Structure formats: structure tokens, C-alpha cells
Amino acid sequence: MNDFIYSYPVKTYLGEGAAAKYLPGELSKAGEKVMLAYGGGSVHKNGIYEEMISTLKETGKTL
């Protein structure tokens, strides 16, 4: 295998409404398709999944 460097920087936005406020700006830098990676069912229980899907649709992204 050839030597290489892999970098995966992460930004974390916290606070009520942070996803709706900041996600559209971040999504404008990405391609058309988006992959969501999550664990168990808590994203459905706390409403985050629906919030993300709504924001993705509003910005013209597909899964």
C-alpha cells in the first residue's frame, strides 16, 4: 500500500435550532446526494431525523 494521509475534520454546531440555522450553509458546499449515518432509534425519538430530512429537502438534496 502506498503511504497517504487521511484527514476528516469535523465542525460541531450546538444549541436549539442550530441545525436549521447552519446546515443549509454547509450543504451548499456539498454535492447533490447526502448520506446520513446514525445509530439506534434515538434520532427518530427526539425528532432530529425528521428535522434533517426536512432541511435536506428544502436545500434540494437527495438521500
HTML snippet that shows the backbone in 3Dmol.js (N, CA, C, O; Angstrom):
<script src="https://3Dmol.org/build/3Dmol-min.js"></script>
<div id="view" style="width:600px;height:400px;position:relative"></div>
<script>
const pdb = `
ATOM      1  N   MET A   1       0.836  -1.177   0.000  1.00  0.00           N
ATOM      2  CA  MET A   1       0.000   0.000   0.000  1.00  0.00           C
ATOM      3  C   MET A   1       0.882   1.242   0.000  1.00  0.00           C
ATOM      4  O   MET A   1       1.908   1.293   0.679  1.00  0.00           O
ATOM      5  N   ASN A   2       0.469   2.233  -0.767  1.00  0.00           N
ATOM      6  CA  ASN A   2       1.192   3.496  -0.790  1.00  0.00           C
ATOM      7  C   ASN A   2       0.905   4.298   0.472  1.00  0.00           C
ATOM      8  O   ASN A   2      -0.168   4.185   1.065  1.00  0.00           O
ATOM      9  N   ASP A   3       1.874   5.105   0.871  1.00  0.00           N
ATOM     10  CA  ASP A   3       1.657   5.987   2.010  1.00  0.00           C
ATOM     11  C   ASP A   3       0.647   7.068   1.635  1.00  0.00           C
ATOM     12  O   ASP A   3       0.628   7.539   0.498  1.00  0.00           O
ATOM     13  N   PHE A   4      -0.180   7.454   2.581  1.00  0.00           N
ATOM     14  CA  PHE A   4      -1.127   8.538   2.348  1.00  0.00           C
ATOM     15  C   PHE A   4      -1.547   9.147   3.674  1.00  0.00           C
ATOM     16  O   PHE A   4      -1.335   8.568   4.739  1.00  0.00           O
ATOM     17  N   ILE A   5      -2.140  10.312   3.589  1.00  0.00           N
ATOM     18  CA  ILE A   5      -2.664  10.997   4.766  1.00  0.00           C
ATOM     19  C   ILE A   5      -4.160  11.176   4.560  1.00  0.00           C
ATOM     20  O   ILE A   5      -4.595  11.626   3.500  1.00  0.00           O
ATOM     21  N   TYR A   6      -4.939  10.829   5.561  1.00  0.00           N
ATOM     22  CA  TYR A   6      -6.384  10.975   5.513  1.00  0.00           C
ATOM     23  C   TYR A   6      -6.801  11.950   6.603  1.00  0.00           C
ATOM     24  O   TYR A   6      -6.467  11.757   7.772  1.00  0.00           O
ATOM     25  N   SER A   7      -7.519  12.981   6.232  1.00  0.00           N
ATOM     26  CA  SER A   7      -7.970  13.986   7.187  1.00  0.00           C
ATOM     27  C   SER A   7      -9.491  14.046   7.156  1.00  0.00           C
ATOM     28  O   SER A   7     -10.085  14.091   6.079  1.00  0.00           O
ATOM     29  N   TYR A   8     -10.122  14.049   8.312  1.00  0.00           N
ATOM     30  CA  TYR A   8     -11.574  14.095   8.415  1.00  0.00           C
ATOM     31  C   TYR A   8     -11.963  15.134   9.455  1.00  0.00           C
ATOM     32  O   TYR A   8     -12.380  14.789  10.561  1.00  0.00           O
ATOM     33  N   PRO A   9     -11.825  16.415   9.099  1.00  0.00           N
ATOM     34  CA  PRO A   9     -12.148  17.469  10.068  1.00  0.00           C
ATOM     35  C   PRO A   9     -13.649  17.510  10.359  1.00  0.00           C
ATOM     36  O   PRO A   9     -14.462  17.189   9.492  1.00  0.00           O
ATOM     37  N   VAL A  10     -14.004  17.896  11.553  1.00  0.00           N
ATOM     38  CA  VAL A  10     -15.399  17.914  11.982  1.00  0.00           C
ATOM     39  C   VAL A  10     -15.740  19.266  12.586  1.00  0.00           C
ATOM     40  O   VAL A  10     -14.992  19.792  13.409  1.00  0.00           O
ATOM     41  N   LYS A  11     -16.871  19.826  12.176  1.00  0.00           N
ATOM     42  CA  LYS A  11     -17.428  21.013  12.814  1.00  0.00           C
ATOM     43  C   LYS A  11     -18.637  20.551  13.609  1.00  0.00           C
ATOM     44  O   LYS A  11     -19.397  19.702  13.144  1.00  0.00           O
ATOM     45  N   THR A  12     -18.820  21.092  14.789  1.00  0.00           N
ATOM     46  CA  THR A  12     -19.958  20.738  15.620  1.00  0.00           C
ATOM     47  C   THR A  12     -20.725  21.995  15.970  1.00  0.00           C
ATOM     48  O   THR A  12     -20.183  22.909  16.592  1.00  0.00           O
ATOM     49  N   TYR A  13     -21.978  22.042  15.574  1.00  0.00           N
ATOM     50  CA  TYR A  13     -22.850  23.167  15.893  1.00  0.00           C
ATOM     51  C   TYR A  13     -23.803  22.713  16.983  1.00  0.00           C
ATOM     52  O   TYR A  13     -24.494  21.706  16.828  1.00  0.00           O
ATOM     53  N   LEU A  14     -23.845  23.444  18.075  1.00  0.00           N
ATOM     54  CA  LEU A  14     -24.681  23.064  19.207  1.00  0.00           C
ATOM     55  C   LEU A  14     -25.699  24.150  19.505  1.00  0.00           C
ATOM     56  O   LEU A  14     -25.481  25.321  19.194  1.00  0.00           O
ATOM     57  N   GLY A  15     -26.798  23.760  20.102  1.00  0.00           N
ATOM     58  CA  GLY A  15     -27.817  24.707  20.531  1.00  0.00           C
ATOM     59  C   GLY A  15     -29.137  24.462  19.836  1.00  0.00           C
ATOM     60  O   GLY A  15     -29.190  23.848  18.770  1.00  0.00           O
ATOM     61  N   GLU A  16     -30.194  24.944  20.445  1.00  0.00           N
ATOM     62  CA  GLU A  16     -31.529  24.768  19.890  1.00  0.00           C
ATOM     63  C   GLU A  16     -31.627  25.487  18.545  1.00  0.00           C
ATOM     64  O   GLU A  16     -31.302  26.669  18.436  1.00  0.00           O
ATOM     65  N   GLY A  17     -32.069  24.771  17.543  1.00  0.00           N
ATOM     66  CA  GLY A  17     -32.228  25.342  16.216  1.00  0.00           C
ATOM     67  C   GLY A  17     -30.945  25.469  15.419  1.00  0.00           C
ATOM     68  O   GLY A  17     -30.949  26.040  14.328  1.00  0.00           O
ATOM     69  N   ALA A  18     -29.835  24.940  15.950  1.00  0.00           N
ATOM     70  CA  ALA A  18     -28.543  25.078  15.266  1.00  0.00           C
ATOM     71  C   ALA A  18     -28.549  24.401  13.895  1.00  0.00           C
ATOM     72  O   ALA A  18     -27.969  24.921  12.942  1.00  0.00           O
ATOM     73  N   ALA A  19     -29.200  23.248  13.795  1.00  0.00           N
ATOM     74  CA  ALA A  19     -29.219  22.538  12.511  1.00  0.00           C
ATOM     75  C   ALA A  19     -29.932  23.365  11.450  1.00  0.00           C
ATOM     76  O   ALA A  19     -29.418  23.525  10.343  1.00  0.00           O
ATOM     77  N   ALA A  20     -31.087  23.881  11.768  1.00  0.00           N
ATOM     78  CA  ALA A  20     -31.849  24.677  10.802  1.00  0.00           C
ATOM     79  C   ALA A  20     -31.122  25.970  10.449  1.00  0.00           C
ATOM     80  O   ALA A  20     -31.240  26.471   9.331  1.00  0.00           O
ATOM     81  N   LYS A  21     -30.377  26.502  11.399  1.00  0.00           N
ATOM     82  CA  LYS A  21     -29.683  27.772  11.181  1.00  0.00           C
ATOM     83  C   LYS A  21     -28.419  27.605  10.332  1.00  0.00           C
ATOM     84  O   LYS A  21     -28.167  28.411   9.437  1.00  0.00           O
ATOM     85  N   TYR A  22     -27.636  26.578  10.603  1.00  0.00           N
ATOM     86  CA  TYR A  22     -26.319  26.448   9.970  1.00  0.00           C
ATOM     87  C   TYR A  22     -26.222  25.388   8.875  1.00  0.00           C
ATOM     88  O   TYR A  22     -25.368  25.497   7.995  1.00  0.00           O
ATOM     89  N   LEU A  23     -27.070  24.377   8.910  1.00  0.00           N
ATOM     90  CA  LEU A  23     -26.947  23.278   7.947  1.00  0.00           C
ATOM     91  C   LEU A  23     -27.119  23.717   6.495  1.00  0.00           C
ATOM     92  O   LEU A  23     -26.354  23.262   5.645  1.00  0.00           O
ATOM     93  N   PRO A  24     -28.081  24.575   6.169  1.00  0.00           N
ATOM     94  CA  PRO A  24     -28.193  24.986   4.753  1.00  0.00           C
ATOM     95  C   PRO A  24     -26.904  25.591   4.197  1.00  0.00           C
ATOM     96  O   PRO A  24     -26.563  25.340   3.041  1.00  0.00           O
ATOM     97  N   GLY A  25     -26.195  26.367   4.979  1.00  0.00           N
ATOM     98  CA  GLY A  25     -24.929  26.944   4.518  1.00  0.00           C
ATOM     99  C   GLY A  25     -23.867  25.896   4.279  1.00  0.00           C
ATOM    100  O   GLY A  25     -23.100  25.986   3.320  1.00  0.00           O
ATOM    101  N   GLU A  26     -23.820  24.900   5.147  1.00  0.00           N
ATOM    102  CA  GLU A  26     -22.850  23.812   4.971  1.00  0.00           C
ATOM    103  C   GLU A  26     -23.231  22.941   3.784  1.00  0.00           C
ATOM    104  O   GLU A  26     -22.359  22.494   3.040  1.00  0.00           O
ATOM    105  N   LEU A  27     -24.524  22.696   3.599  1.00  0.00           N
ATOM    106  CA  LEU A  27     -24.974  21.854   2.486  1.00  0.00           C
ATOM    107  C   LEU A  27     -24.712  22.486   1.129  1.00  0.00           C
ATOM    108  O   LEU A  27     -24.559  21.781   0.131  1.00  0.00           O
ATOM    109  N   SER A  28     -24.658  23.812   1.087  1.00  0.00           N
ATOM    110  CA  SER A  28     -24.393  24.480  -0.186  1.00  0.00           C
ATOM    111  C   SER A  28     -22.995  24.162  -0.710  1.00  0.00           C
ATOM    112  O   SER A  28     -22.720  24.349  -1.896  1.00  0.00           O
ATOM    113  N   LYS A  29     -22.115  23.686   0.162  1.00  0.00           N
ATOM    114  CA  LYS A  29     -20.743  23.336  -0.219  1.00  0.00           C
ATOM    115  C   LYS A  29     -20.631  21.886  -0.697  1.00  0.00           C
ATOM    116  O   LYS A  29     -19.584  21.471  -1.195  1.00  0.00           O
ATOM    117  N   ALA A  30     -21.717  21.118  -0.543  1.00  0.00           N
ATOM    118  CA  ALA A  30     -21.674  19.684  -0.836  1.00  0.00           C
ATOM    119  C   ALA A  30     -22.375  19.373  -2.151  1.00  0.00           C
ATOM    120  O   ALA A  30     -23.009  20.238  -2.755  1.00  0.00           O
ATOM    121  N   GLY A  31     -22.252  18.137  -2.578  1.00  0.00           N
ATOM    122  CA  GLY A  31     -22.898  17.677  -3.800  1.00  0.00           C
ATOM    123  C   GLY A  31     -24.389  17.486  -3.619  1.00  0.00           C
ATOM    124  O   GLY A  31     -24.961  17.879  -2.602  1.00  0.00           O
ATOM    125  N   GLU A  32     -25.012  16.878  -4.615  1.00  0.00           N
ATOM    126  CA  GLU A  32     -26.465  16.711  -4.623  1.00  0.00           C
ATOM    127  C   GLU A  32     -26.938  15.634  -3.654  1.00  0.00           C
ATOM    128  O   GLU A  32     -27.981  15.788  -3.018  1.00  0.00           O
ATOM    129  N   LYS A  33     -26.182  14.545  -3.538  1.00  0.00           N
ATOM    130  CA  LYS A  33     -26.583  13.425  -2.684  1.00  0.00           C
ATOM    131  C   LYS A  33     -25.920  13.510  -1.323  1.00  0.00           C
ATOM    132  O   LYS A  33     -24.765  13.917  -1.194  1.00  0.00           O
ATOM    133  N   VAL A  34     -26.685  13.112  -0.304  1.00  0.00           N
ATOM    134  CA  VAL A  34     -26.204  13.154   1.074  1.00  0.00           C
ATOM    135  C   VAL A  34     -26.425  11.788   1.706  1.00  0.00           C
ATOM    136  O   VAL A  34     -27.462  11.164   1.482  1.00  0.00           O
ATOM    137  N   MET A  35     -25.475  11.324   2.482  1.00  0.00           N
ATOM    138  CA  MET A  35     -25.624  10.082   3.222  1.00  0.00           C
ATOM    139  C   MET A  35     -25.754  10.417   4.704  1.00  0.00           C
ATOM    140  O   MET A  35     -24.929  11.144   5.257  1.00  0.00           O
ATOM    141  N   LEU A  36     -26.786   9.886   5.340  1.00  0.00           N
ATOM    142  CA  LEU A  36     -26.947  10.048   6.779  1.00  0.00           C
ATOM    143  C   LEU A  36     -26.446   8.782   7.462  1.00  0.00           C
ATOM    144  O   LEU A  36     -26.817   7.674   7.074  1.00  0.00           O
ATOM    145  N   ALA A  37     -25.621   8.942   8.459  1.00  0.00           N
ATOM    146  CA  ALA A  37     -25.126   7.807   9.244  1.00  0.00           C
ATOM    147  C   ALA A  37     -25.529   8.037  10.692  1.00  0.00           C
ATOM    148  O   ALA A  37     -25.181   9.055  11.291  1.00  0.00           O
ATOM    149  N   TYR A  38     -26.251   7.099  11.238  1.00  0.00           N
ATOM    150  CA  TYR A  38     -26.703   7.228  12.623  1.00  0.00           C
ATOM    151  C   TYR A  38     -26.846   5.847  13.228  1.00  0.00           C
ATOM    152  O   TYR A  38     -26.842   4.842  12.518  1.00  0.00           O
ATOM    153  N   GLY A  39     -26.972   5.805  14.543  1.00  0.00           N
ATOM    154  CA  GLY A  39     -27.036   4.544  15.273  1.00  0.00           C
ATOM    155  C   GLY A  39     -28.455   4.043  15.440  1.00  0.00           C
ATOM    156  O   GLY A  39     -29.179   3.837  14.466  1.00  0.00           O
ATOM    157  N   GLY A  40     -28.839   3.853  16.682  1.00  0.00           N
ATOM    158  CA  GLY A  40     -30.149   3.290  17.012  1.00  0.00           C
ATOM    159  C   GLY A  40     -31.298   4.211  16.669  1.00  0.00           C
ATOM    160  O   GLY A  40     -31.195   5.033  15.759  1.00  0.00           O
ATOM    161  N   GLY A  41     -32.380   4.077  17.386  1.00  0.00           N
ATOM    162  CA  GLY A  41     -33.594   4.798  17.072  1.00  0.00           C
ATOM    163  C   GLY A  41     -33.743   6.157  17.723  1.00  0.00           C
ATOM    164  O   GLY A  41     -34.775   6.804  17.542  1.00  0.00           O
ATOM    165  N   SER A  42     -32.753   6.616  18.476  1.00  0.00           N
ATOM    166  CA  SER A  42     -32.920   7.888  19.196  1.00  0.00           C
ATOM    167  C   SER A  42     -33.113   9.075  18.265  1.00  0.00           C
ATOM    168  O   SER A  42     -33.783  10.035  18.647  1.00  0.00           O
ATOM    169  N   VAL A  43     -32.555   9.049  17.059  1.00  0.00           N
ATOM    170  CA  VAL A  43     -32.735  10.161  16.129  1.00  0.00           C
ATOM    171  C   VAL A  43     -34.193  10.289  15.701  1.00  0.00           C
ATOM    172  O   VAL A  43     -34.658  11.380  15.371  1.00  0.00           O
ATOM    173  N   HIS A  44     -34.904   9.175  15.709  1.00  0.00           N
ATOM    174  CA  HIS A  44     -36.331   9.220  15.396  1.00  0.00           C
ATOM    175  C   HIS A  44     -37.132   9.673  16.613  1.00  0.00           C
ATOM    176  O   HIS A  44     -38.079  10.449  16.487  1.00  0.00           O
ATOM    177  N   LYS A  45     -36.751   9.188  17.782  1.00  0.00           N
ATOM    178  CA  LYS A  45     -37.476   9.517  19.012  1.00  0.00           C
ATOM    179  C   LYS A  45     -37.389  10.996  19.353  1.00  0.00           C
ATOM    180  O   LYS A  45     -38.372  11.578  19.811  1.00  0.00           O
ATOM    181  N   ASN A  46     -36.229  11.620  19.139  1.00  0.00           N
ATOM    182  CA  ASN A  46     -36.069  13.023  19.527  1.00  0.00           C
ATOM    183  C   ASN A  46     -36.355  14.007  18.387  1.00  0.00           C
ATOM    184  O   ASN A  46     -36.234  15.216  18.580  1.00  0.00           O
ATOM    185  N   GLY A  47     -36.729  13.508  17.208  1.00  0.00           N
ATOM    186  CA  GLY A  47     -37.145  14.380  16.115  1.00  0.00           C
ATOM    187  C   GLY A  47     -36.029  14.894  15.216  1.00  0.00           C
ATOM    188  O   GLY A  47     -36.295  15.617  14.256  1.00  0.00           O
ATOM    189  N   ILE A  48     -34.796  14.535  15.511  1.00  0.00           N
ATOM    190  CA  ILE A  48     -33.670  15.023  14.711  1.00  0.00           C
ATOM    191  C   ILE A  48     -33.737  14.500  13.277  1.00  0.00           C
ATOM    192  O   ILE A  48     -33.439  15.237  12.337  1.00  0.00           O
ATOM    193  N   TYR A  49     -34.123  13.247  13.103  1.00  0.00           N
ATOM    194  CA  TYR A  49     -34.186  12.671  11.757  1.00  0.00           C
ATOM    195  C   TYR A  49     -35.129  13.474  10.870  1.00  0.00           C
ATOM    196  O   TYR A  49     -34.769  13.847   9.753  1.00  0.00           O
ATOM    197  N   GLU A  50     -36.318  13.736  11.360  1.00  0.00           N
ATOM    198  CA  GLU A  50     -37.305  14.485  10.581  1.00  0.00           C
ATOM    199  C   GLU A  50     -36.809  15.901  10.285  1.00  0.00           C
ATOM    200  O   GLU A  50     -37.031  16.427   9.194  1.00  0.00           O
ATOM    201  N   GLU A  51     -36.142  16.510  11.255  1.00  0.00           N
ATOM    202  CA  GLU A  51     -35.582  17.851  11.044  1.00  0.00           C
ATOM    203  C   GLU A  51     -34.527  17.834   9.942  1.00  0.00           C
ATOM    204  O   GLU A  51     -34.492  18.730   9.099  1.00  0.00           O
ATOM    205  N   MET A  52     -33.669  16.817   9.949  1.00  0.00           N
ATOM    206  CA  MET A  52     -32.623  16.708   8.937  1.00  0.00           C
ATOM    207  C   MET A  52     -33.228  16.465   7.556  1.00  0.00           C
ATOM    208  O   MET A  52     -32.811  17.093   6.584  1.00  0.00           O
ATOM    209  N   ILE A  53     -34.196  15.568   7.457  1.00  0.00           N
ATOM    210  CA  ILE A  53     -34.830  15.264   6.178  1.00  0.00           C
ATOM    211  C   ILE A  53     -35.504  16.514   5.617  1.00  0.00           C
ATOM    212  O   ILE A  53     -35.406  16.791   4.421  1.00  0.00           O
ATOM    213  N   SER A  54     -36.177  17.256   6.463  1.00  0.00           N
ATOM    214  CA  SER A  54     -36.834  18.492   6.039  1.00  0.00           C
ATOM    215  C   SER A  54     -35.823  19.501   5.509  1.00  0.00           C
ATOM    216  O   SER A  54     -36.036  20.097   4.453  1.00  0.00           O
ATOM    217  N   THR A  55     -34.736  19.692   6.227  1.00  0.00           N
ATOM    218  CA  THR A  55     -33.698  20.635   5.801  1.00  0.00           C
ATOM    219  C   THR A  55     -33.053  20.173   4.501  1.00  0.00           C
ATOM    220  O   THR A  55     -32.787  20.990   3.620  1.00  0.00           O
ATOM    221  N   LEU A  56     -32.802  18.887   4.371  1.00  0.00           N
ATOM    222  CA  LEU A  56     -32.214  18.350   3.134  1.00  0.00           C
ATOM    223  C   LEU A  56     -33.131  18.604   1.942  1.00  0.00           C
ATOM    224  O   LEU A  56     -32.668  19.013   0.877  1.00  0.00           O
ATOM    225  N   LYS A  57     -34.429  18.363   2.117  1.00  0.00           N
ATOM    226  CA  LYS A  57     -35.383  18.601   1.023  1.00  0.00           C
ATOM    227  C   LYS A  57     -35.441  20.076   0.655  1.00  0.00           C
ATOM    228  O   LYS A  57     -35.475  20.420  -0.526  1.00  0.00           O
ATOM    229  N   GLU A  58     -35.452  20.947   1.657  1.00  0.00           N
ATOM    230  CA  GLU A  58     -35.509  22.394   1.420  1.00  0.00           C
ATOM    231  C   GLU A  58     -34.298  22.905   0.634  1.00  0.00           C
ATOM    232  O   GLU A  58     -34.393  23.890  -0.099  1.00  0.00           O
ATOM    233  N   THR A  59     -33.171  22.230   0.795  1.00  0.00           N
ATOM    234  CA  THR A  59     -31.947  22.658   0.107  1.00  0.00           C
ATOM    235  C   THR A  59     -31.699  21.875  -1.176  1.00  0.00           C
ATOM    236  O   THR A  59     -30.644  22.018  -1.794  1.00  0.00           O
ATOM    237  N   GLY A  60     -32.667  21.044  -1.586  1.00  0.00           N
ATOM    238  CA  GLY A  60     -32.570  20.316  -2.848  1.00  0.00           C
ATOM    239  C   GLY A  60     -31.666  19.108  -2.824  1.00  0.00           C
ATOM    240  O   GLY A  60     -31.240  18.635  -3.878  1.00  0.00           O
ATOM    241  N   LYS A  61     -31.362  18.595  -1.639  1.00  0.00           N
ATOM    242  CA  LYS A  61     -30.503  17.407  -1.547  1.00  0.00           C
ATOM    243  C   LYS A  61     -31.339  16.141  -1.566  1.00  0.00           C
ATOM    244  O   LYS A  61     -32.508  16.154  -1.180  1.00  0.00           O
ATOM    245  N   THR A  62     -30.738  15.050  -2.015  1.00  0.00           N
ATOM    246  CA  THR A  62     -31.383  13.750  -2.015  1.00  0.00           C
ATOM    247  C   THR A  62     -30.549  12.771  -1.217  1.00  0.00           C
ATOM    248  O   THR A  62     -29.343  12.952  -1.046  1.00  0.00           O
ATOM    249  N   LEU A  63     -31.211  11.727  -0.731  1.00  0.00           N
ATOM    250  CA  LEU A  63     -30.501  10.690   0.027  1.00  0.00           C
ATOM    251  C   LEU A  63     -30.067   9.584  -0.890  1.00  0.00           C
ATOM    252  O   LEU A  63     -29.453   8.616  -0.442  1.00  0.00           O
TER     253      LEU A  63
END
`;
const viewer = $3Dmol.createViewer("view");
viewer.addModel(pdb, "pdb");
viewer.setStyle({}, {cartoon: {color: "spectrum"}});
viewer.zoomTo();
viewer.render();
</script>
